[in-house]
């Protein structure tokens, strides 16, 4: 139970929780002070009535402590304890040499506790009760209306009792205030950390909202033209005003546009799913050679339409392994689509699979203008726009940022490098381990 009390706050923004923890510390310090004062009173041979009263008070304090900790009745417990302290201070005044005794030092501790644990009007009420009762007894004593017990045999006993009381009260106040400052400092640090987390989350939310707005605007712009063209073409077909040759050209163009639109929609859906993180990727046993041939065949038509040659090469021994096949296909398809998009007619695009004992590496190579060092710094960031291909092909600018996000989430490495002049190389590296491999 004590370990739970002194651990860090669960909610650093909860001032009431912090005050409760400090209250527990003060109660324990007060209990310790009662025991120490009882011991010093016995050593100095003071009135034994005070010792008996201290024993009763120690038991009452333990009861209040249980009420505070076990039943969370902090406000009631603190009020009961302060009432006991005030009553004991008045009794101590009467049995311990009045204004010459150490009672006034107990009141200093009392005032510190009141200032920490209470707000208006309770702190003012306790303060007036404390100071008023002491000054009243002081006045009644000097007027001879109240006779207090004299315990000190000589001035040395008076000195030692007051010196011990001063020292213990000073230590009590010092420790209490020091712990108060430490706890508030920790709370401030936690609040600053919490503020940083909130600011970071707000920035991420703002960025995501901005991406959403850019995506909606981009899709509206990119889809409106082709859909409008398709609608107009179908209308002309219904009217029968198109020649067969014109219709064939229009349909060929629409076929190319439909592929690009399909790519845009697939990337958009994958991006939204990735941002939502609704479920973990599913792994399936995959034949790497068949996957490479499938990706080549998938993009072959687009390459042929641009009079390009798409080649697939396997370096190493074919393997079967557990793989997030859907996500890997999205990445490879995007890389190949970009290669086709930015490669001129008549050129050769290469898809290479390199199988090593500890690594699977996919490479997509295409000739063309390489990416500058400055552009590489932002290559995988969400841009909300894309560059036009060699035949003015358009996209949504989502592909590389989506692929990077997917690769990072799966522990894969997606990157870009230039090995020779006028040749781009994108690669996807997948680390292998024992539970992935299936001969």
Secondary structure, 3 states (H helix, E strand, C coil): CHHHHHCCCCCCCCHHHHHHHHHHHHHHHHHHHHHHHHHHHHHHCCCHHHHHHHHHHHHHHHHHHHHHHHHCCHHHHHHHHHHHHHHHHHHHHHHCCHHHCCHHHHHHHHHHHHHHHCCCCHHHHHHHHHHHHHHHHHHHHHCCCCCCCCCCCCHHHHHHHHHHHHHHHHHHHHHHHHHHHHHHHHHHHHHHHHHHHHHHHHHHHHHHHHHHHHHHHHHHHHHHHHHHHHHHHHHHHHHCCCCHHHHHHHHHHHHHHHHHHHHHHHHHHHHHHHHHCCCCCCCEEEEHHHHHHHHHHHHHHHHHHCCCEEEEEEECCCCEEEECHHHHHHHHHHHHHHHHHCCCCCCEEEEEEEECCCEEEEEEEEECCCCCHHHHCCCCCCCCCCCCCCCCCCCCCCHHHHHHHHHHHCCCEEEEECCCCCEEEEEEEEECCCCCEEC
